[in-house]
Amino acid sequence: MQHIIDRFISYITIDTQSDPESPTTPSTLKQWDLAHKLVTELKQIGMHEVTIDENAYIMATLPSNLDYEVPTIGFIAHFDTTPDFTGTNVNPQIIRNYDGKDIVLNAKENIVLSPDYFEDLKQYKGQTLITTDGTTLLGADDKAGITEIITAMEYLVKHPEIKHGKIRVGFTPDEEIGRGAHKFNVAKFGAEWAYTMDGSQIGELEYENFNAAGAKITITGKSVHPGYAKGKMVNSIILANELINLLPKNEIPEKTADREGFYHIHTLNGGIEHTSIELIVRDHDMEKFEQRKLFLTTITDKLNGIYGDCIQLELSDQYFNMKEKIAPVMHIVDIARQAMEELDIAPIIKPIRGGTDGSQLSFMGLPCPNIFAGGHNFHGKYEYVPVESMQKATELIVKICELTATK
């Protein structure tokens, strides 16, 4: 346990936030700090063919120790953290033998991690938790996944009696801004399939995710002195409000769950002459996803018909539901499920209400289900991870390697 704690903390204390406004890969120079550390560590534990390219994509190999052929499989995680909340000066707290009660993250700011609000905490009573200090995110998304992959590879190197085929590992930048797979060289990776270690609570096994699109709506108004504005002024803020009110009130993240899709407005900036709205569109069902995009076009056209072509809509697809690519090769999910059951982990098979590198990689020719990394409350100050969950994820990687060698 302490080995996992030490490794994890060494990663999360390196700031690796990505930046959606940057055109480079990686999008921030500070991501290189952890990338170079990971390369060094992979070499130190005995991995082969350790490479890092000009965009900070890391790959390494654990050679097969079998005298027969089995599929080459991979494990993938990302080393950037979200730009949604600061990852600078992460100061983790270790709560041993958690008593099931409120955890004071920051007494000065009265920031409390409470099981009354975050009910998942209750299942980890008696375990060791790593939390934030209430001022930053933690970075378990996805440095927990990296910790588990490297620890599992280290274990397999030290225990050659455990039989396994060729294993590839990959670490990527910029997943949090949707670009983690954009420059991933699937042919170079050379695996028949892979698993992203990027899920949340223990037991999660996911092979469905949202179809996703982004939208930017730009509204152009006309500014006139308000005392003489009748019949002349076009207030783009008012038009933005009218457009927002045309969206379904209950189809937002706060009111949807499971496979229900939504519209999510995340940015609104404006004045009388110019207002911009940025939102995302999500749905698991492709037909409903296309209907949602068409609805945005329809309401934009409606308002343009009333106010005179002053609204511009830009829509762009971001990723698609990987179920389409994984359904034909469900044995890769079955292996992960069997591995969990053999380790007394209850599989939680459910759709991802989001996306991972795996969704894009699946459409690039690398089927890639998603497995739990253990963390909770990602992208904010209430993030935490039970160390026991990271231990189980590490054991699961080893078990998947073993089972693949017997199939």
BADOPA-365915 format. One record per residue (C-alpha): x, y, z; residue in one letter. Coordinates in steps of 0.5 Angstrom, whole numbers, padded with zeros to 4 digits, always signed. Each point is the difference from the previous one (the first is absolute). Layout:
BEGIN
XYZA ...
end
This chain:
BEGIN
+0000+0000+0000M +0005+0005+0002Q +0004-0001-0007H -0006+0002-0004I -0002+0006+0005I +0008+0002-0001D -0001-0001-0008R -0007+0004+0000F +0002+0006+0004I +0007+0001-0004S -0005+0000-0006Y -0005+0005+0002I +0004+0005+0003T +0003+0001-0007I -0005+0005-0003D -0002-0002-0007T -0007+0004-0002Q -0001+0000-0007S -0003+0006-0004D -0005+0000-0005P +0002+0007-0003E +0007-0003-0002S +0001-0002-0007P +0006-0004+0002T +0001-0008+0003T +0001+0000+0005P -0004+0006+0002S +0004+0002+0005T +0007+0000+0001L +0000-0003+0008K -0003-0006-0003Q +0007-0002-0002W +0002+0000+0007D -0004-0006+0002L +0001-0003-0007A +0008-0001+0001H -0001-0002+0007K -0004-0006-0003L +0005-0002-0005V +0005+0000+0005T -0004-0004+0004E -0002-0005-0005L +0007-0002-0002K +0002+0000+0008Q -0006-0006+0001I +0003-0004-0006G -0005+0002-0006M +0003-0001-0007H -0001+0005-0006E -0001+0006+0004V -0002+0006-0004T -0002+0007+0000I -0002+0004-0006D +0000+0007-0002E -0007+0001+0003N +0001-0004+0006A -0003-0006-0001Y +0003-0006+0004I +0000-0007-0002M +0004-0006+0003A +0000-0008-0001T +0000-0006+0005L +0002-0005-0004P -0003-0007+0000S +0002-0006+0004N -0004-0005-0003L +0003-0005-0006D -0007+0001-0004Y -0003+0006-0003E -0006+0003+0004V -0003+0007-0002P +0004+0006+0002T -0004+0005+0004I +0001+0007+0003G -0002+0004+0006F +0000+0008-0001I -0001+0006+0005A +0001+0007-0001H +0004+0005+0004F -0003+0006-0001D -0005+0003+0005T -0006+0004-0001T +0000+0008-0001P -0007+0000+0003D +0004+0001+0007F +0007+0002+0002T +0005-0006+0001G +0006+0005+0002T +0003-0002+0007N -0004-0006+0001V +0000-0002+0008N -0003-0007+0001P -0002-0002+0007Q +0000-0007+0002I -0006-0003+0004I +0002-0007+0003R -0006-0004+0002N -0005+0005-0002Y -0005+0000+0006D -0006+0001-0005G -0001+0007+0002K +0001+0007-0002D +0007+0002-0003I +0002+0007+0001V +0004+0002-0006L +0001+0007+0002N -0002+0002+0007A +0002+0008-0002K -0005+0000-0006E -0005-0005+0003N +0001-0005-0006I -0003-0007+0003V +0000-0007-0004L -0006-0003+0003S -0004-0006-0001P -0006+0003+0001D +0001+0003-0007Y +0005-0004-0003F -0004-0007+0001E +0006-0004-0003D +0004+0001+0006L -0004-0004+0004K +0003-0007-0003Q +0007+0002+0001Y +0000+0000+0008K +0006-0003+0003G +0004+0001-0006Q +0005+0005-0002T -0002+0006-0004L +0004+0006-0003I -0003+0006-0001T +0001+0007-0002T +0002+0006+0005D -0006+0004-0003G +0003+0005-0004T +0002-0005-0006T -0002-0006-0004L +0003-0006+0002L +0002-0003-0007G -0002-0007+0001A -0003+0001-0007D +0004-0003-0003D +0006-0001+0004K -0003-0005+0004A +0000-0004-0006G +0007+0001-0002I +0002-0002+0007T -0004-0006-0001E +0003-0002-0006I +0007+0001+0002I +0000-0004+0006T -0004-0006-0003A +0006+0000-0006M +0005+0001+0006E -0003-0006+0003Y +0000-0004-0006L +0007+0001-0001V +0002-0002+0007K -0004-0006-0001H +0001-0004-0006P -0003-0006+0002E -0007+0004-0002I -0001-0002-0007K -0002+0005-0005H +0000+0002-0007G +0003+0007-0003K -0002+0006+0004I +0000+0007-0003R -0001+0006+0005V -0002+0007-0003G +0000+0007+0004F -0003+0006-0004T -0001+0007+0001P -0006+0005-0001D -0006-0005+0002E -0003+0005+0004E -0001+0004-0006I -0002-0005-0005G +0006-0001-0003R +0003-0006+0003G +0000-0005-0006A +0001+0005-0005H +0007-0001-0001K +0000-0007+0003F +0004-0005-0005N -0005-0006+0000V +0005-0004-0005A +0006+0002+0004K -0004-0002+0006F -0001-0007-0003G -0005-0003+0005A -0006-0004-0002E -0004+0003+0005W +0001+0005+0006A -0003+0002+0007Y +0000+0007+0002T +0001+0001+0008M -0005+0006+0000D -0006-0002+0004G -0002+0002+0007S -0003-0005+0005Q +0003-0007+0001I -0004-0005-0004G -0001+0005-0006E +0000-0003-0007L -0002+0004-0006E -0001-0001-0007Y -0005+0005-0002E +0001+0008+0000N -0004+0006-0002F +0000+0002-0007N +0003+0007+0000A +0000+0007-0003A +0002+0007+0001G -0004+0006-0002A +0002+0008+0000K -0006+0005-0001I +0002+0007-0002T -0005+0005+0000I +0001+0007-0003T -0005+0006+0003G +0000+0007-0002K +0001+0005+0006S -0004+0007+0000V -0001+0005+0005H -0005-0003+0005P -0004+0006+0000G -0001+0000-0008Y +0000-0008-0001A -0007-0001-0001K +0000-0004-0007G +0008+0000-0001K +0003-0003+0006M +0002-0008+0000V +0002-0002+0006N +0004-0006-0001S +0000-0002+0008I -0008+0000-0001I +0001-0005-0006L +0004-0004+0004A -0004-0001+0005N -0006-0001-0004E +0004-0006-0004L +0002-0003+0007I -0007+0000+0002N -0002-0004-0006L +0004-0006+0002L -0003-0006+0004P +0000+0002+0007K +0001-0007+0003N +0005-0002-0005E +0006+0003+0004I +0005-0004+0004P -0003+0002+0006E -0006-0004-0002K +0002-0006-0004T +0003-0007+0002A +0002-0006-0003D -0001+0000-0008R -0004+0007+0000E +0003+0005-0004G +0001+0007+0001F +0002+0007-0002Y +0005+0004+0004H +0001+0007+0000I +0007+0001+0003H +0002+0007-0003T -0004+0006-0001L +0004+0007-0001N -0004+0006-0003G -0002+0007-0001G -0005+0004-0004I +0004-0001-0007E +0003-0007+0001H -0002-0006+0004T +0003-0007+0000S -0003-0006+0003I +0004-0007+0000E -0003-0006+0002L +0001-0008-0001I -0005-0005-0003V +0000-0007+0003R -0004-0006-0001D +0001-0008+0000H -0005-0001-0006D +0003+0002-0006M -0007+0002-0003E -0002+0004+0006K +0007+0003-0001F -0001+0002-0007E -0007+0003+0002Q +0003+0004+0005R +0005+0003-0005K -0006+0001-0004L -0004+0004+0005F +0006+0005+0001L +0000+0001-0007T -0008+0001+0000T +0000+0005+0006I +0005+0004-0003T -0003+0000-0007D -0007+0002+0004K +0003+0006+0003L +0004+0002-0006N -0007+0001-0004G -0002+0004+0006I +0006+0005+0001Y +0003+0000-0007G +0006-0005+0000D +0004+0002+0006C +0001-0006+0003I +0006-0005-0003Q +0000-0007+0003L +0007-0004-0001E -0001-0008+0002L +0006-0005+0000S +0000-0007+0002D +0005-0002+0005Q -0001-0008+0001Y -0005-0005+0000F -0002-0006+0004N +0005-0006+0000M -0005-0005+0001K -0001+0000-0008E +0007-0003+0000K +0001-0004+0006I -0007-0004-0001A +0004-0004-0006P +0005-0002+0005V -0003-0001+0007M +0005-0005+0002H +0004+0005+0002I -0005+0003+0005V -0001-0007+0002D +0007-0001+0002I +0000+0006+0004A -0007-0002+0004R +0003-0007+0001Q +0006+0003+0003A -0004+0004+0005M -0004-0006+0002E +0006-0004+0001E +0003+0006+0005L -0007+0001+0003D -0001+0006-0003I -0008+0001-0001A +0000+0003-0008P -0004+0006-0001I -0001+0000-0007I -0004+0007-0002K +0001+0005-0005P +0005+0006+0000I -0003+0007+0001R +0005+0003-0003G +0006-0003-0005G +0007-0003+0001T +0006+0000-0005D -0003-0007-0001G -0006+0002-0004S +0004+0004-0005Q +0006-0006+0000L -0006-0005-0001S -0002+0004-0007F +0008+0000-0001M +0000-0008-0001G +0002-0001+0008L -0006-0003+0004P +0001+0003+0006C -0005-0001+0006P +0001+0004+0007N +0001-0003+0006I +0000+0004+0007F +0006+0003+0003A -0004+0001+0007G +0000+0008+0000G -0007+0004+0002H -0002+0007-0001N +0005+0002-0006F +0001+0007-0002H -0001+0003+0007G +0003+0001+0007K -0005-0006+0003Y +0004-0005-0005E +0003-0006+0004Y +0002-0007-0001V +0000-0006+0005P +0007-0003-0001V -0003-0007+0001E -0004+0001-0007S +0007+0002-0003M +0003-0007+0003Q -0006-0004-0003K +0001+0004-0007A +0007-0002+0000T -0002-0007+0002E -0005+0000-0006L +0005+0002-0005I +0005-0006+0002V -0006-0005+0000K -0003+0003-0007I +0008-0001-0003C -0001-0007+0003E -0007-0002-0003L +0002+0002-0007T +0006-0004+0000A -0005-0006+0002T -0005+0002-0006K 
end
